[in-house]
Amino acid sequence: MTLTKEKIISEIFDQSELSRKDARQAVEKLMDILKQTLAEEKDVLVSGFGKFVVKRKNARRGRNPQTKESLELRARRVVVFKNSGILRKKINGEAVDEYTSDEF
């Protein structure tokens, strides 16, 4: 099951004293800040979660897998996520003390 923006808004509404409207505005504002920061090619670091990094990819030769036709892929920027050690341990079911770890 995928966690959607709507589910995040609902969780914030359910677990806080914010109204649904305020929860929606908070999530929307957070997303706007993240998008703007990444568009400026700045990294986004969320302690205990991970880091979003904008990487530049050079133009390169590629191939259409269906037609086998050769083509030129343009240069572009992509967002890469690097999870923190805390998140990695949590995903793998290891014991984690989130407040004393030195990672991210």
C-alpha positions, 0 to 999 in steps of 0.5 A, a space after each residue: 500500500 502506498 502512503 499518499 499525500 491525502 493519507 499524510 494529511 489525514 494522519 496529521 489531522 488525526 494525531 494533532 490538534 490541527 483542523 483538516 484545513 490546517 493539516 492540508 495547508 501545512 503539508 502543501 506548504 512543506 511540499 512547496 518548500 521541498 520542490 522550490 529547494 530542489 528546483 534551486 539544486 539545493 539538497 534537502 536534509 531531514 534528520 533521522 530520515 535522509 537526504 534528497 540530492 539533485 544530481 546532474 546527468 550528462 547527455 548520452 546515447 541510449 536505445 529504445 528497448 522496443 525498437 532497438 533504435 539508437 537515440 540521444 538522451 538529453 542532459 537532465 537533473 534527477 533527484 536521488 534519495 539517500 536514507 539515513 542510518 536511522 531509517 535504514 536500521 528501522 526498515 531492517 527491524 534493528 534497534 534504534 535510538 533516534 535521539 543519540 545517533 550521529 548519522 544524519 
